[in-house]
Amino acid sequence: MAAIRFGICGCGVISKLHADCLKKLEAEGLAKLVAAAEPDAARRAAFGDTQGVTMYASLADMLRSSEVDVVTVCSPSGLHGDQVIQIAAAGKHVLCEKPLDLHLAKADAAITACEKAGVTLGGVFQQRFAPGPQAARRAIDQGLLGKIVFVHAETPWYRTQSYYDSGDWRGTWALDGGVLANQSPHMIDRLLWLGGDLDEVLHAELKCGFERDIEAETVAAVTIRLKNGAIGTITGTTVAYDGLPQRVLICGTEGSCAFSGDELVSIKTQRPFEAAPAATAPAVPAGGAGDPLSIGGTGHLANIREFATALRDGRTPSVTGHDSRKVTRALDLIYRKAGVPSFQS
């Protein structure tokens, strides 16, 4: 079977990681990068020179190409929903970076568009593929944690003003959001994936523009209730010098687990559980606390490989658009609860 042909939408920081992964998948004969779309001329030229693929000045131009089967969305978050809709209308499959969108209505419209077009929508939550989260998921699926009663996710990271100044979209309500929408989605996803679906945001306190010249939040503290009755907290900041590991806690009546970054640092269950990861599970290096370029590519490779394999085999990918929607719904509810004007209907 011919390799699945990918195009990338948006040639910013994360796009190079996607391109590197697709080169590895090309060596496997599974997928390959054939094109990219980027409106900024300098970034477009640089990416084209580095990757040696056909470059387009707009997503619309790339979508007219018959050489592209799938588009990976790597643009600013506030563009994701509209671009997924545009890609679906062109009959292309979509793999969308986190979050699916900042607003729930746009995420829902994107999911509906893909379903109506008969194309597959997948999400990028690469940290799910690390051994630690996979082991915890197995324990929960076996019922070894009992009833989940408390959950917690935190992102005590550090971003300089120069980071925010590197793109005029960074830290804006229209295109980015703050620490919750940009730096925290993977931890929010893990909390919901392992702990259970969100029922209600009970309280949300944001400090917007604190210590950084941006619109959105650099400090956040949120309390939540899950549909299973568990209560919990989501906290984050980008002004904690110079970045500490993210943490997630999932606490149950018969077992509990704790993460530092992607490492499962503790899991205790009343009944026996072997936490050793499967031999094929990829290790995902910790990173990103102080430097957004320091994340490893192992998780992305596993995520993209699984998505491409699902397309090849005609099945649903393990990270779906509906999975991504859960994080967008959490962000949307948090920002509404906090009274962010652009999220008030």
C-alpha positions in Angstrom: 0.0 0.0 0.0 1.3 3.5 -0.9 2.4 5.8 1.9 -0.2 8.2 3.2 0.6 11.7 2.0 0.6 14.4 4.6 0.5 18.2 4.3 1.2 20.5 7.3 -0.9 23.6 7.9 1.2 26.2 9.7 5.0 26.1 9.8 5.7 27.4 13.3 7.6 25.7 16.2 5.7 22.4 16.4 5.7 21.8 12.6 9.4 20.7 12.5 8.6 18.0 15.0 5.8 16.8 12.8 8.0 16.9 9.8 10.8 14.9 11.6 8.2 12.3 12.6 6.9 12.0 9.1 10.4 11.4 7.7 10.7 8.5 10.1 7.4 7.1 9.0 8.4 7.5 5.4 11.3 5.2 6.1 8.7 2.7 7.4 6.7 3.1 4.2 3.6 4.2 6.2 3.4 8.0 5.7 5.3 10.9 4.2 5.3 14.7 4.2 4.6 16.1 0.7 3.5 19.7 1.3 3.0 22.5 3.7 1.0 25.7 3.8 2.3 28.9 5.6 1.2 32.5 4.9 4.3 34.1 6.3 6.8 34.3 3.4 10.0 33.9 5.6 8.7 30.9 7.5 7.4 29.4 4.3 10.8 29.7 2.5 12.7 28.4 5.5 10.5 25.4 6.0 10.5 24.6 2.3 14.3 24.8 2.1 14.7 22.6 5.1 12.1 20.0 4.3 12.2 19.9 0.5 8.5 19.7 0.0 6.0 21.7 -2.1 5.1 24.9 -0.3 1.8 26.9 -0.5 1.0 30.4 0.6 -2.4 29.4 1.9 -4.3 26.3 3.2 -6.8 26.8 0.4 -4.1 26.4 -2.2 -2.7 23.3 -0.6 -6.2 21.7 -0.3 -6.6 21.9 -4.1 -3.6 19.5 -4.5 -4.5 16.0 -5.3 -1.2 14.9 -3.7 -2.4 15.5 -0.1 -4.4 12.8 1.7 -4.2 14.2 5.3 -3.5 17.7 6.7 -1.9 18.1 10.1 -3.0 21.4 11.7 -0.1 23.1 13.5 -1.4 26.7 13.4 -2.3 28.9 16.3 -5.1 27.4 18.5 -7.8 29.9 17.6 -7.6 29.0 14.0 -8.0 25.2 14.5 -11.7 24.8 14.3 -12.2 26.9 11.2 -9.3 25.2 9.4 -10.5 21.7 10.3 -13.9 22.6 8.7 -12.1 23.9 5.6 -10.0 20.7 5.4 -13.0 18.5 5.8 -14.8 20.3 3.0 -11.9 19.4 0.7 -12.3 15.7 1.6 -9.0 15.4 3.4 -8.4 13.6 6.7 -7.3 15.8 9.6 -4.9 15.4 12.5 -5.2 18.5 14.8 -2.7 19.7 17.4 -4.0 20.5 20.8 -6.5 22.1 21.4 -9.1 21.3 18.8 -10.2 24.9 19.3 -10.5 27.4 22.2 -14.3 27.6 21.8 -16.5 24.6 22.2 -18.9 25.7 19.5 -16.1 25.8 16.9 -14.8 22.4 18.1 -18.3 20.9 17.7 -18.7 22.5 14.2 -15.3 20.9 13.2 -16.4 17.5 14.4 -19.7 17.7 12.6 -18.0 18.8 9.4 -15.6 15.8 9.5 -18.5 13.4 10.1 -20.6 14.8 7.3 -17.6 14.7 4.9 -16.8 11.2 5.9 -13.2 12.0 6.8 -11.3 11.0 9.9 -10.5 13.6 12.6 -7.7 12.7 15.0 -6.1 14.6 17.9 -2.5 15.1 19.0 -2.2 14.1 22.7 1.1 12.4 22.4 1.7 12.0 26.1 -1.0 9.4 26.2 1.4 7.0 24.5 4.1 7.2 27.2 4.6 4.1 29.4 3.4 5.7 32.6 0.0 6.9 31.4 -0.5 3.7 29.6 0.2 1.7 32.8 -2.3 3.8 34.8 -4.9 3.4 32.1 -4.6 -0.4 32.3 -5.0 -0.2 36.1 -8.1 1.9 35.8 -9.6 -0.3 33.1 -9.1 -3.3 35.5 -11.0 -1.4 38.2 -7.9 -1.4 40.5 -8.3 2.2 41.6 -11.9 1.7 42.7 -14.1 4.8 42.8 -12.2 7.9 41.7 -12.7 10.6 44.4 -10.0 13.3 43.8 -8.0 14.5 40.7 -5.4 17.1 40.3 -3.4 18.5 37.3 -0.8 21.3 37.6 1.6 23.0 35.2 4.2 25.2 37.0 6.1 26.3 34.0 8.1 29.3 32.9 7.8 31.5 29.8 9.7 34.7 29.3 8.3 37.9 27.7 10.5 37.2 24.7 8.6 33.9 24.2 5.3 35.8 24.1 6.8 38.4 21.8 8.0 35.8 19.3 4.5 35.7 17.8 1.8 38.3 17.8 -0.8 35.6 18.4 0.8 34.3 21.6 -1.1 35.1 24.8 -4.1 36.6 23.0 -7.7 35.5 23.7 -8.5 35.3 20.0 -5.7 32.8 19.0 -4.0 31.4 22.1 -5.4 31.8 25.6 -2.9 31.5 28.5 -1.3 28.8 30.5 -4.4 26.6 30.6 -5.0 26.6 26.8 -1.4 26.5 25.7 0.8 24.8 28.2 -1.8 22.7 30.2 -4.0 20.8 27.7 -1.9 17.6 27.9 -2.4 17.5 31.7 -6.1 18.4 31.4 -6.4 15.5 28.9 -4.7 13.1 31.2 -6.8 14.1 34.1 -10.0 13.5 32.1 -8.7 10.4 30.2 -7.8 8.7 33.5 -10.1 10.4 36.1 -13.4 10.7 34.1 -15.4 13.2 32.1 -15.9 16.7 33.4 -19.3 17.6 34.8 -18.9 21.2 36.1 -16.3 23.9 36.7 -17.0 25.0 40.3 -14.6 28.0 40.5 -12.0 29.6 38.2 -9.6 32.3 39.3 -7.3 33.7 36.6 -4.5 36.3 36.8 -4.4 37.8 33.3 -1.4 39.7 32.1 0.4 39.1 35.5 4.1 39.6 35.1 3.9 39.3 31.3 2.5 41.8 28.8 -0.2 39.5 27.4 -4.0 39.4 27.4 -4.5 36.0 28.8 -3.7 34.2 32.1 -0.3 33.5 33.4 -1.6 32.1 36.7 -4.7 30.0 37.1 -6.5 28.0 39.8 -9.6 26.0 39.0 -11.8 23.6 41.0 -13.9 21.0 39.2 -16.4 18.2 39.6 -16.3 15.1 37.4 -19.4 13.2 36.2 -18.4 10.3 38.5 -18.6 12.6 41.5 -14.9 13.2 42.1 -13.8 16.7 42.8 -10.5 18.1 41.8 -8.2 21.0 40.9 -6.4 22.3 37.8 -3.7 24.8 38.4 -1.0 26.4 36.2 1.4 29.3 35.7 4.0 30.4 33.2 5.9 32.6 35.7 7.4 29.9 38.0 11.1 30.4 37.5 12.5 28.5 35.7 9.9 25.7 35.3 9.0 22.6 37.3 7.6 19.3 36.2 3.9 19.0 35.5 2.0 16.8 37.9 -1.2 14.7 37.8 -2.9 12.9 40.7 -5.7 10.3 40.3 -6.9 9.2 43.6 -9.4 6.3 44.2 -10.9 4.3 47.0 -8.8 1.2 46.2 -5.8 2.8 44.5 -4.1 6.0 43.5 -1.4 7.2 41.1 0.9 10.2 40.7 2.8 11.5 37.8 5.8 13.9 37.5 5.8 14.8 33.9 5.1 11.6 32.0 6.7 9.4 34.6 4.4 7.4 36.8 6.2 8.1 40.1 3.7 6.2 42.3 0.9 3.8 41.9 -0.6 1.9 44.8 -3.5 -0.5 44.6 -5.1 -2.8 47.2 -5.1 -5.6 44.6 -1.9 -6.6 42.8 -1.0 -4.7 39.7 2.1 -5.0 37.6 2.9 -1.4 36.5 5.7 -2.3 34.1 4.9 -0.9 30.6 4.5 -3.0 27.6 7.7 -3.7 25.8 6.5 -1.7 22.7 5.5 1.4 24.7 7.6 4.4 23.7 9.4 6.5 26.3 8.5 10.2 26.2 11.3 12.4 27.5 10.2 15.1 30.0 10.6 18.7 28.8 9.0 22.0 28.1 9.0 23.4 31.6 11.3 26.3 30.8 11.9 25.8 27.1 9.1 25.0 24.6 11.6 23.5 22.2 12.9 20.9 24.7 10.1 18.4 24.3 11.1 15.1 22.7 9.6 13.7 19.6 8.9 10.1 20.7 5.4 10.7 21.7 4.5 12.6 18.6 6.0 9.8 16.5 3.8 7.2 18.3 0.7 9.5 18.0 1.1 10.2 14.3 2.1 6.6 13.5 -1.1 5.3 15.3 -3.2 7.8 13.4 -1.7 6.8 10.0 -2.1 3.1 10.8 -5.7 3.7 11.7 -6.3 5.3 8.3 -4.5 2.5 6.5 -6.5 -0.1 8.4 -9.9 1.7 8.1 -10.5 2.0 11.8 -11.0 4.8 14.3 -7.8 6.3 15.7 -7.1 6.0 19.5 -7.2 9.8 19.9 -10.3 11.0 18.2 -11.9 14.4 17.6 -14.3 13.7 20.4 -11.4 13.1 22.8 -10.0 16.5 21.8 -13.4 18.0 22.4 -13.3 17.1 26.1 -10.3 19.4 26.6 -11.8 22.2 24.6 -15.0 21.8 26.6 -13.0 22.1 29.8 -11.2 25.2 28.6 -14.4 26.8 27.4 -16.2 26.1 30.7 -13.2 27.5 32.7 -12.9 30.7 30.7 -16.7 31.2 30.9 -16.7 30.6 34.7 -13.8 33.1 35.1 -15.8 35.7 33.2 -13.5 36.1 30.2 -15.5 38.5 27.9 -14.8 36.7 24.6 -16.2 33.4 26.1 -19.5 34.9 27.3 -22.4 34.0 25.0 
